[in-house]
Amino acid sequence: MSSHRPVEILPRSGLQAGVAFFSDPLPSDATLIAEVPSSDQPQLFCHRRQTDQLMVLRGSVDLIVLQNRQLRRITLREDEATWVRIPAGVPHGAINRSCQAAVMVNAVLRHGPSDPRDYRPRPVPRALLQQWDALIAG
């Protein structure tokens, strides 16, 4: 399954109040917090009726997205806060190269009922394993 809508990188906006930064919320149907353990396993997820809007709160991860039969790496780090919007139908995964778990927020947009299969990891297609290896090496 693939989507013709592009993955978007959005700047974080909000209000600085003293030493605290209060991020503007993104429209969402649910807000989830995820811990991403250290891993470079070649696996992808694909949500049929869900747009993920992700930002790293602690640590860093490399998001891997599959569009137009190409894998793309998008690095998210706590010290360079940005949102990444992954449309429904775009396979994606996360690599955490650190030995500490990264923490991410997901401002989920739902486009219909969720499907339990959307949350089961899928192996990276054999034809893309060389691309995956090159992305995690660099």
DSSP file (Angstrom, degrees, kcal/mol; ACC not computed):
  #  RESIDUE AA STRUCTURE BP1 BP2  ACC     N-H-->O    O-->H-N    N-H-->O    O-->H-N    TCO  KAPPA ALPHA  PHI   PSI    X-CA   Y-CA   Z-CA
    1    1 A M              0   0    0      0, 0.0     2,-0.3     0, 0.0    88,-0.0   0.000 360.0 360.0 360.0 134.7    0.0    0.0    0.0
    2    2 A S        -     0   0    0     88,-0.1     2,-0.4    65,-0.0    88,-0.2  -0.974 360.0-137.1-142.6 159.5    1.4    3.4   -0.8
    3    3 A S        -     0   0    0     -2,-0.3    65,-0.2     2,-0.2    86,-0.1  -0.866   9.6-147.7-116.9 148.3    0.1    7.0   -0.7
    4    4 A H  S    S+     0   0    0     -2,-0.4    -1,-0.1     2,-0.1    85,-0.1   0.568  76.1  97.4 -88.2 -10.2    0.6    9.7   -3.3
    5    5 A R  S    S-     0   0    0     83,-0.2    -2,-0.2     1,-0.1     2,-0.1  -0.620  79.2-121.1 -77.2 136.9    0.5   12.3   -0.5
    6    6 A P        -     0   0    0      0, 0.0     2,-0.3     0, 0.0    -1,-0.1  -0.374  19.0-106.6 -78.9 156.6    4.1   13.3    0.5
    7    7 A V        -     0   0    0     79,-0.1     2,-0.4    -2,-0.1    79,-0.2  -0.650  43.0-148.1 -72.6 135.2    5.6   13.0    4.0
    8    8 A E  E     -A   85   0A   0     77,-2.2    77,-2.8    -2,-0.3     2,-0.5  -0.874  13.9-151.5-114.4 143.2    5.8   16.5    5.4
    9    9 A I  E     -A   84   0A   0     -2,-0.4    75,-0.2    75,-0.2    -2,-0.0  -0.967  23.2-169.8-109.6 121.4    8.4   18.0    7.8
   10   10 A L  E     -A   83   0A   0     73,-3.0    73,-3.0    -2,-0.5     2,-0.1  -0.901  20.9-118.4-116.8 137.5    6.7   20.8    9.8
   11   11 A P  E     -A   82   0A   0      0, 0.0     2,-0.3     0, 0.0    71,-0.2  -0.407  30.5-114.5 -70.0 149.4    8.4   23.3   12.1
   12   12 A R        -     0   0    0     69,-0.8     2,-0.3    -2,-0.1    11,-0.0  -0.649  37.5-173.8 -78.8 138.5    7.5   23.3   15.8
   13   13 A S        +     0   0    0     -2,-0.3    11,-3.2    11,-0.3     2,-0.3  -0.924  22.7 104.0-130.7 159.7    5.7   26.5   16.9
   14   14 A G  E     -E   23   0B   0     -2,-0.3     2,-0.4     9,-0.3     9,-0.2  -0.982  61.3 -53.1 165.4-154.9    4.7   27.7   20.3
   15   15 A L  E     -E   22   0B   0      7,-2.5     7,-3.0    -2,-0.3     2,-0.6  -0.975  30.2-146.2-127.0 126.1    5.4   30.1   23.1
   16   16 A Q  E     +E   21   0B   0     -2,-0.4     2,-0.5     5,-0.2     5,-0.2  -0.825  20.8 177.9 -88.6 123.0    8.6   30.6   25.0
   17   17 A A  E >   -E   20   0B   0      3,-3.1     3,-1.7    -2,-0.6     2,-0.3  -0.876  62.4 -55.9-128.9  97.1    7.8   31.5   28.7
   18   18 A G  T 3  S-     0   0    0     -2,-0.5     0, 0.0     1,-0.3     0, 0.0  -0.553 119.5 -20.8  66.9-128.9   11.0   31.8   30.6
   19   19 A V  T 3  S+     0   0    0     -2,-0.3     2,-0.3    -3,-0.1    -1,-0.3   0.589 123.6  88.7 -87.1 -10.3   13.0   28.6   30.3
   20   20 A A  E <   -E   17   0B   0     -3,-1.7    -3,-3.1     2,-0.0     2,-0.5  -0.660  61.5-154.7 -92.2 143.2    9.9   26.6   29.3
   21   21 A F  E     -E   16   0B   0     -2,-0.3     2,-0.7    -5,-0.2    -5,-0.2  -0.977   4.4-157.5-114.1 127.1    8.7   26.2   25.7
   22   22 A F  E     -E   15   0B   0     -7,-3.0    -7,-2.5    -2,-0.5     2,-0.2  -0.907  16.5-143.7-107.0 108.5    5.0   25.4   25.2
   23   23 A S  E     -E   14   0B   0     -2,-0.7    -9,-0.3    -9,-0.2   -11,-0.0  -0.464  17.0-115.5 -74.2 137.3    4.4   23.8   21.9
   24   24 A D        -     0   0    0    -11,-3.2   -11,-0.3    -2,-0.2     2,-0.1  -0.505  38.7-115.6 -63.8 138.6    1.3   24.6   19.9
   25   25 A P        -     0   0    0      0, 0.0    -1,-0.1     0, 0.0     3,-0.0  -0.443  19.2-132.3 -75.6 152.3   -0.8   21.4   19.6
   26   26 A L        -     0   0    0     -2,-0.1     2,-0.1    27,-0.1    27,-0.0  -0.793  36.4 -94.7 -94.7 147.3   -1.5   19.8   16.2
   27   27 A P        +     0   0    0      0, 0.0     2,-0.3     0, 0.0    -1,-0.1  -0.407  63.9 157.2 -57.8 135.1   -5.0   18.9   15.4
   28   28 A S        -     0   0    0      1,-0.1    81,-0.2    -2,-0.1     3,-0.1  -0.990  52.1-142.0-157.6 161.4   -5.4   15.2   16.4
   29   29 A D  S    S+     0   0    0     79,-3.7     2,-0.3     1,-0.4    80,-0.2   0.612  94.9   7.7 -96.9 -20.0   -7.9   12.5   17.3
   30   30 A A  E     -B  108   0A   0     78,-1.3    78,-1.9     2,-0.0     2,-0.5  -0.973  63.8-142.9-157.9 147.8   -5.5   11.0   19.9
   31   31 A T  E     -B  107   0A   0     -2,-0.3     2,-0.4    76,-0.2    76,-0.2  -0.976  24.8-175.0-118.1 121.2   -2.2   11.9   21.4
   32   32 A L  E     -B  106   0A   0     74,-2.7    74,-2.8    -2,-0.5     2,-0.5  -0.880  17.3-150.4-117.6 145.5    0.1    8.9   22.0
   33   33 A I  E     -B  105   0A   0     -2,-0.4     2,-0.4    72,-0.2    72,-0.2  -0.963  20.4-171.4-111.6 132.0    3.5    8.7   23.7
   34   34 A A  E     -B  104   0A   0     70,-2.7    70,-2.9    -2,-0.5     2,-0.5  -0.975  18.4-147.7-127.4 138.1    5.9    6.0   22.5
   35   35 A E  E     -B  103   0A   0     -2,-0.4    68,-0.2    68,-0.2    66,-0.0  -0.907  14.7-158.5 -98.3 129.5    9.2    4.7   23.8
   36   36 A V  E     -B  102   0A   0     66,-3.1    66,-2.5    -2,-0.5     3,-0.1  -0.919  11.5-149.5-111.7 107.8   11.4    3.5   21.0
   37   37 A P        -     0   0    0      0, 0.0    59,-0.3     0, 0.0     2,-0.2  -0.202  37.2 -76.0 -71.7 166.5   14.1    1.1   22.2
   38   38 A S  S    S+     0   0    0     61,-0.2     2,-0.3    57,-0.1    59,-0.2  -0.455  77.3 131.8 -60.8 125.2   17.5    0.8   20.7
   39   39 A S  B     -F   96   0C   0     57,-1.8    57,-1.5    -2,-0.2    59,-0.1  -0.929  44.4-170.4-172.9 147.8   17.1   -1.2   17.5
   40   40 A D        +     0   0    0     -2,-0.3    55,-0.1    55,-0.2    96,-0.1   0.026  40.3 149.4-129.9  25.0   18.0   -1.3   13.8
   41   41 A Q        -     0   0    0      1,-0.1     2,-1.7    53,-0.1    53,-0.1  -0.345  54.8-118.3 -59.9 134.9   15.6   -4.2   12.9
   42   42 A P        +     0   0    0      0, 0.0    82,-1.5     0, 0.0     2,-0.3  -0.572  64.6 130.8 -79.3  87.0   14.4   -3.9    9.3
   43   43 A Q  E     -G  123   0D   0     -2,-1.7     2,-0.3    80,-0.2    51,-0.2  -0.987  35.3-163.1-139.4 150.8   10.6   -3.6    9.9
   44   44 A L  E     -G  122   0D   0     78,-2.9    78,-3.1    -2,-0.3     2,-0.3  -0.898   7.0-150.9-129.5 156.1    7.9   -1.2    8.7
   45   45 A F  B     -H   92   0E   0     47,-3.1    47,-2.7    -2,-0.3     2,-0.4  -0.929   8.5-167.5-121.7 150.9    4.4   -0.3    9.8
   46   46 A C        -     0   0    0     72,-0.4     2,-0.6    -2,-0.3    74,-0.1  -0.933   6.3-157.3-143.6 117.6    1.6    0.9    7.5
   47   47 A H        -     0   0    0     -2,-0.4    42,-2.7    43,-0.4     3,-0.5  -0.835   2.0-161.7 -98.6 124.4   -1.6    2.4    8.8
   48   48 A R  S    S+     0   0    0     -2,-0.6    -1,-0.1     1,-0.2    66,-0.1   0.870  89.5  16.8 -72.0 -38.2   -4.5    2.2    6.4
   49   49 A R  S    S+     0   0    0     64,-0.1    62,-3.0    63,-0.1    63,-0.4  -0.215 109.4  86.5-132.6  43.3   -6.7    4.9    8.0
   50   50 A Q  E     -L  110   0F   0     -3,-0.5     2,-0.5    60,-0.2    39,-0.2  -0.985  54.1-153.7-147.6 132.6   -4.3    6.9   10.2
   51   51 A T  E     -L  109   0F   0     58,-2.8    58,-2.5    -2,-0.3     2,-0.4  -0.928  19.6-146.5-101.1 127.5   -1.9    9.8    9.7
   52   52 A D  E     -C   86   0A   0     34,-2.1    34,-3.3    -2,-0.5     2,-0.5  -0.795  11.5-169.6 -93.3 136.0    1.0    9.8   12.2
   53   53 A Q  E     -C   85   0A   0     -2,-0.4    54,-2.6    32,-0.2     2,-0.3  -0.935  21.5-172.5-124.6 104.4    2.3   13.2   13.3
   54   54 A L  E     +CD  84 106A   0     30,-2.8    30,-2.1    -2,-0.5     2,-0.3  -0.765  20.3 169.4-112.1 141.9    5.6   12.5   15.1
   55   55 A M  E     - D   0 105A   0     50,-1.8    50,-2.7    -2,-0.3     2,-0.4  -0.979  31.8-125.5-143.9 137.9    8.0   14.6   17.2
   56   56 A V  E     + D   0 104A   0     26,-0.4    48,-0.3    -2,-0.3     3,-0.1  -0.694  23.7 178.6 -81.6 130.5   10.9   13.3   19.4
   57   57 A L  E    S+     0   0A   0     46,-3.4     2,-0.4    -2,-0.4    47,-0.2   0.736  72.8  18.1 -99.1 -32.5   10.8   14.5   22.9
   58   58 A R  E    S- D   0 103A   0     45,-1.7    45,-2.4    21,-0.0    -1,-0.3  -0.987 117.7  -9.8-144.1 131.2   13.9   12.7   24.2
   59   59 A G  S    S-     0   0    0     -2,-0.4    19,-2.1    43,-0.2     2,-0.3  -0.552  83.3 -80.0  88.1-151.4   16.8   11.2   22.3
   60   60 A S  E     -I   77   0E   0     17,-0.2    38,-0.4    -2,-0.2     2,-0.3  -0.991  34.4-173.9-153.3 152.3   16.8   10.8   18.6
   61   61 A V  E     -I   76   0E   0     15,-2.3    15,-3.0    -2,-0.3     2,-0.7  -0.981  23.8-131.3-142.1 153.6   15.5    8.4   15.9
   62   62 A D  E     -IJ  75  95E   0     33,-2.8    33,-2.3    -2,-0.3     2,-0.4  -0.948  24.6-150.6-103.0 114.1   15.9    7.9   12.2
   63   63 A L  E     -IJ  74  94E   0     11,-3.1    11,-2.6    -2,-0.7     2,-0.5  -0.682   6.9-156.9 -79.5 137.6   12.4    7.5   10.7
   64   64 A I  E     -IJ  73  93E   0     29,-2.8    29,-2.3    -2,-0.4     2,-0.4  -0.979  13.2-176.5-116.8 122.3   12.5    5.4    7.6
   65   65 A V  E     -IJ  72  92E   0      7,-2.4     7,-2.4    -2,-0.5     2,-0.6  -0.919  17.5-143.3-120.3 146.9    9.6    6.0    5.1
   66   66 A L  E     +I   71   0E   0     25,-2.5     2,-0.3    -2,-0.4     5,-0.2  -0.937  33.3 150.6-112.4 114.0    8.9    4.2    1.9
   67   67 A Q  E >   +I   70   0E   0      3,-2.3     3,-1.8    -2,-0.6   -63,-0.1  -0.996  67.1   4.6-141.2 142.4    7.5    6.2   -1.0
   68   68 A N  T 3  S-     0   0    0     -2,-0.3    -1,-0.1     1,-0.3     3,-0.1   0.859 128.2 -62.6  53.6  39.3    7.9    5.7   -4.7
   69   69 A R  T 3  S+     0   0    0      1,-0.2     2,-0.4    -3,-0.0    -1,-0.3   0.680 115.8 110.2  62.6  20.2    9.7    2.4   -4.1
   70   70 A Q  E <   -I   67   0E   0     -3,-1.8    -3,-2.3    61,-0.0     2,-0.4  -0.975  64.5-134.0-125.6 139.7   12.5    4.3   -2.3
   71   71 A L  E     -I   66   0E   0     -2,-0.4     2,-0.4    -5,-0.2    -5,-0.2  -0.732  23.8-167.4 -87.6 140.9   13.4    4.3    1.4
   72   72 A R  E     -I   65   0E   0     -7,-2.4    -7,-2.4    -2,-0.4     2,-0.5  -0.989  11.4-142.6-130.7 137.6   14.1    7.8    2.9
   73   73 A R  E     -I   64   0E   0     -2,-0.4     2,-0.5    -9,-0.2    -9,-0.2  -0.869  14.6-176.4-103.0 132.2   15.7    8.6    6.2
   74   74 A I  E     -I   63   0E   0    -11,-2.6   -11,-3.1    -2,-0.5     2,-0.5  -0.975  17.2-146.8-126.2 115.0   14.4   11.5    8.3
   75   75 A T  E     -I   62   0E   0     -2,-0.5     2,-0.4   -13,-0.2   -13,-0.2  -0.697  12.7-168.3 -86.6 128.5   16.4   12.2   11.5
   76   76 A L  E     +I   61   0E   0    -15,-3.0   -15,-2.3    -2,-0.5     2,-0.3  -0.970   9.2 177.9-116.5 130.2   14.4   13.5   14.4
   77   77 A R  E >   -IK  60  80E   0      3,-0.5     3,-1.3    -2,-0.4   -17,-0.2  -0.962  37.7-126.7-133.5 149.2   16.3   14.8   17.5
   78   78 A E  T 3  S+     0   0    0    -19,-2.1     3,-0.5    -2,-0.3   -18,-0.1   0.818 111.3  53.1 -62.9 -30.7   15.2   16.4   20.7
   79   79 A D  T 3  S+     0   0    0      1,-0.3    -1,-0.3   -20,-0.2   -19,-0.1   0.466 112.1  45.3 -87.6  -0.2   17.4   19.4   20.2
   80   80 A E  B <  S-K   77   0E   0     -3,-1.3    -3,-0.5   -24,-0.1    -1,-0.3  -0.517  86.7-163.5-133.8  65.2   16.0   20.1   16.7
   81   81 A A        +     0   0    0     -3,-0.5   -69,-0.8    -5,-0.1     2,-0.3  -0.315  24.5 146.4 -63.6 119.2   12.3   19.7   17.4
   82   82 A T  E     -A   11   0A   0     -2,-0.2   -26,-0.4    -5,-0.2     2,-0.3  -0.966  41.8-121.8-143.7 158.6   10.2   19.3   14.3
   83   83 A W  E     -A   10   0A   0    -73,-3.0   -73,-3.0    -2,-0.3     2,-0.5  -0.792  16.3-157.7 -98.3 145.1    7.1   17.4   13.4
   84   84 A V  E     -AC   9  54A   0    -30,-2.1   -30,-2.8    -2,-0.3     2,-0.6  -0.996   6.0-155.9-121.5 125.8    6.9   14.8   10.7
   85   85 A R  E     -AC   8  53A   0    -77,-2.8   -77,-2.2    -2,-0.5   -32,-0.2  -0.902   7.4-169.8-104.4 117.9    3.5   14.0    9.2
   86   86 A I  E     - C   0  52A   0    -34,-3.3   -34,-2.1    -2,-0.6   -79,-0.1  -0.924  18.9-137.6-109.7 109.9    3.3   10.5    7.6
   87   87 A P    >   -     0   0    0      0, 0.0     3,-1.5     0, 0.0   -40,-0.2  -0.159  33.2 -82.1 -64.5 159.0    0.0   10.1    5.6
   88   88 A A  T 3  S+     0   0    0      1,-0.2   -83,-0.2   -42,-0.1   -40,-0.2  -0.296 116.2  31.3 -54.7 141.8   -2.1    7.0    5.8
   89   89 A G  T 3  S+     0   0    0    -42,-2.7    -1,-0.2   -39,-0.2   -86,-0.2   0.432  86.2 119.7  88.3  -0.7   -0.8    4.3    3.5
   90   90 A V    <   -     0   0    0     -3,-1.5   -43,-0.4   -43,-0.3    -1,-0.2  -0.874  61.3-134.2-101.0 113.8    2.9    5.2    3.8
   91   91 A P        +     0   0    0      0, 0.0   -25,-2.5     0, 0.0     2,-0.3  -0.403  37.3 165.9 -63.7 139.5    5.0    2.4    5.2
   92   92 A H  E     +HJ  45  65E   0    -47,-2.7   -47,-3.1   -27,-0.2     2,-0.3  -0.990  17.9 178.9-154.7 156.7    7.4    3.6    7.9
   93   93 A G  E     - J   0  64E   0    -29,-2.3   -29,-2.8    -2,-0.3     2,-0.4  -0.901  20.9-125.0-149.3 175.9    9.7    2.5   10.7
   94   94 A A  E     - J   0  63E   0     -2,-0.3     2,-0.5   -31,-0.2   -31,-0.2  -0.991   9.7-160.6-134.4 139.6   12.1    3.9   13.3
   95   95 A I  E     - J   0  62E   0    -33,-2.3   -33,-2.8    -2,-0.4     2,-0.6  -0.982   2.9-166.9-117.7 126.9   15.7    3.2   14.1
   96   96 A N  B     -F   39   0C   0    -57,-1.5   -57,-1.8    -2,-0.5   -35,-0.1  -0.957   5.8-178.3-113.3 111.5   17.1    4.2   17.5
   97   97 A R        +     0   0    0     -2,-0.6    -1,-0.1   -37,-0.2   -59,-0.1   0.570  56.2  91.4 -85.8 -10.1   20.9    4.0   17.3
   98   98 A S  S    S-     0   0    0    -38,-0.4     4,-0.1     2,-0.2    -2,-0.1  -0.326  79.4-129.1 -80.9 164.2   21.3    5.0   21.0
   99   99 A C  S    S+     0   0    0    -61,-0.1     2,-0.3     2,-0.1   -61,-0.2   0.516  92.0  75.8 -88.6  -5.3   21.5    2.6   23.9
  100  100 A Q  S    S-     0   0    0    -63,-0.1    -2,-0.2     1,-0.0     2,-0.1  -0.812  93.6-105.4-102.5 145.6   18.8    4.7   25.6
  101  101 A A        -     0   0    0     -2,-0.3     2,-0.3   -64,-0.1    -2,-0.1  -0.447  32.0-136.1 -65.5 138.8   15.1    4.6   24.6
  102  102 A A  E     -B   36   0A   0    -66,-2.5   -66,-3.1    -2,-0.1     2,-0.5  -0.678  12.4-140.2 -90.2 152.9   13.9    7.6   22.7
  103  103 A V  E     -BD  35  58A   0    -45,-2.4   -46,-3.4    -2,-0.3   -45,-1.7  -0.969  22.6-179.7-118.8 129.5   10.5    9.1   23.5
  104  104 A M  E     -BD  34  56A   0    -70,-2.9   -70,-2.7    -2,-0.5     2,-0.4  -0.909  20.2-142.4-125.6 152.4    8.2   10.4   20.8
  105  105 A V  E     -BD  33  55A   0    -50,-2.7   -50,-1.8    -2,-0.3     2,-0.5  -0.922  12.8-162.1-109.3 142.9    4.8   12.0   20.7
  106  106 A N  E     -BD  32  54A   0    -74,-2.8   -74,-2.7    -2,-0.4     2,-1.2  -0.960   8.5-162.3-127.5 111.7    2.3   11.0   18.0
  107  107 A A  E     -B   31   0A   0    -54,-2.6   -76,-0.2    -2,-0.5     2,-0.2  -0.755  29.5-153.1 -90.8  88.8   -0.7   13.4   17.4
  108  108 A V  E     -B   30   0A   0    -78,-1.9   -79,-3.7    -2,-1.2   -78,-1.3  -0.405  15.6-159.2 -75.4 133.5   -2.7   10.8   15.5
  109  109 A L  E     -L   51   0F   0    -58,-2.5   -58,-2.8   -81,-0.2     2,-0.4  -0.969  14.6-152.4-107.1 122.5   -5.3   11.7   12.9
  110  110 A R  E     -L   50   0F   0     -2,-0.5   -60,-0.2   -60,-0.2     4,-0.0  -0.796  18.9-177.6 -99.5 137.5   -7.8    8.9   12.3
  111  111 A H  S    S-     0   0    0    -62,-3.0   -61,-0.2    -2,-0.4    -1,-0.1   0.038  72.5 -30.3-117.6  22.0   -9.6    8.5    8.9
  112  112 A G  S    S-     0   0    0    -63,-0.4    -1,-0.3     0, 0.0   -63,-0.1  -0.875 101.4 -29.0 148.9-178.7  -11.8    5.6   10.0
  113  113 A P        -     0   0    0      0, 0.0     2,-0.1     0, 0.0   -64,-0.1  -0.323  67.6-113.5 -64.5 143.7  -11.6    2.7   12.4
  114  114 A S        -     0   0    0    -66,-0.1   -67,-0.0   -67,-0.0     3,-0.0  -0.400  21.5-138.8 -75.5 157.0   -8.2    1.3   13.1
  115  115 A D    >   -     0   0    0      1,-0.1     3,-2.4    -2,-0.1     4,-0.3  -0.973  10.3-136.6-117.5 125.9   -7.2   -2.1   11.9
  116  116 A P  G >  S+     0   0    0      0, 0.0     3,-1.5     0, 0.0    -1,-0.1   0.791 103.7  65.7 -54.1 -28.4   -5.1   -4.3   14.3
  117  117 A R  G >  S+     0   0    0      1,-0.3     3,-1.4     2,-0.2   -71,-0.2   0.762  87.0  70.8 -64.6 -23.2   -2.9   -5.4   11.4
  118  118 A D  G <  S+     0   0    0     -3,-2.4   -72,-0.4     1,-0.3    -1,-0.3   0.697  97.9  49.6 -66.2 -17.8   -1.7   -1.7   11.1
  119  119 A Y  G <  S+     0   0    0     -3,-1.5    -1,-0.3    -4,-0.3    -2,-0.2   0.250  87.8  96.0-108.6  10.9    0.2   -2.2   14.4
  120  120 A R  S <  S-     0   0    0     -3,-1.4   -74,-0.2   -74,-0.1   -76,-0.1  -0.891  80.0-118.3 -99.4 127.2    2.0   -5.4   13.5
  121  121 A P        -     0   0    0      0, 0.0   -76,-0.2     0, 0.0    -2,-0.1  -0.339  25.4-153.4 -65.2 145.2    5.5   -4.9   12.1
  122  122 A R  E     -G   44   0D   0    -78,-3.1   -78,-2.9     3,-0.0     2,-0.1  -0.913  21.8-109.1-114.5 144.2    6.1   -6.1    8.5
  123  123 A P  E     -G   43   0D   0      0, 0.0   -80,-0.2     0, 0.0     3,-0.1  -0.405  39.2-101.8 -68.2 150.1    9.5   -7.1    7.2
  124  124 A V        -     0   0    0    -82,-1.5     5,-0.1     1,-0.1   -81,-0.0  -0.548  50.7 -95.9 -67.0 133.8   11.2   -4.8    4.8
  125  125 A P    >>  -     0   0    0      0, 0.0     3,-2.6     0, 0.0     4,-0.5  -0.236  30.5-120.4 -54.1 139.3   10.7   -6.2    1.3
  126  126 A R  G >4 S+     0   0    0      1,-0.3     3,-1.2     2,-0.2     4,-0.4   0.841 112.3  60.8 -51.2 -38.5   13.8   -8.2    0.2
  127  127 A A  G 34 S+     0   0    0      1,-0.2    -1,-0.3     2,-0.1     4,-0.2   0.680 108.1  45.1 -65.5 -16.5   14.3   -6.0   -2.8
  128  128 A L  G <> S+     0   0    0     -3,-2.6     4,-2.5     1,-0.1    -1,-0.2   0.407  82.4  96.0-107.0   0.9   14.8   -3.0   -0.4
  129  129 A L  H <X S+     0   0    0     -3,-1.2     4,-2.7    -4,-0.5     5,-0.2   0.859  83.3  53.5 -62.5 -35.3   17.1   -4.6    2.2
  130  130 A Q  H  > S+     0   0    0     -4,-0.4     4,-2.1     2,-0.2    -1,-0.2   0.913 110.0  47.9 -65.8 -41.1   20.2   -3.2    0.5
  131  131 A Q  H  > S+     0   0    0     -4,-0.2     4,-2.2     2,-0.2    -2,-0.2   0.924 111.5  51.1 -61.7 -43.9   18.7    0.3    0.7
  132  132 A W  H  X S+     0   0    0     -4,-2.5     4,-2.4     1,-0.2     5,-0.2   0.943 109.8  49.2 -58.0 -49.5   17.8   -0.3    4.4
  133  133 A D  H  X S+     0   0    0     -4,-2.7     4,-1.6     1,-0.2    -1,-0.2   0.887 110.5  50.6 -59.1 -40.6   21.4   -1.4    5.2
  134  134 A A  H  X S+     0   0    0     -4,-2.1     4,-1.3     1,-0.2    -1,-0.2   0.887 110.4  50.3 -65.4 -38.1   22.8    1.7    3.4
  135  135 A L  H  < S+     0   0    0     -4,-2.2    -2,-0.2     1,-0.2    -1,-0.2   0.908 112.4  45.0 -67.6 -41.8   20.5    4.0    5.4
  136  136 A I  H  < S+     0   0    0     -4,-2.4    -1,-0.2     1,-0.2    -2,-0.2   0.767 111.1  54.8 -75.7 -22.4   21.4    2.5    8.8
  137  137 A A  H  <        0   0    0     -4,-1.6    -1,-0.2    -5,-0.2    -2,-0.2   0.798 360.0 360.0 -75.7 -27.9   25.1    2.5    8.0
  138  138 A G     <        0   0    0     -4,-1.3    -2,-0.2    -5,-0.1    -1,-0.2   0.432 360.0 360.0-111.3 360.0   25.1    6.2    7.1
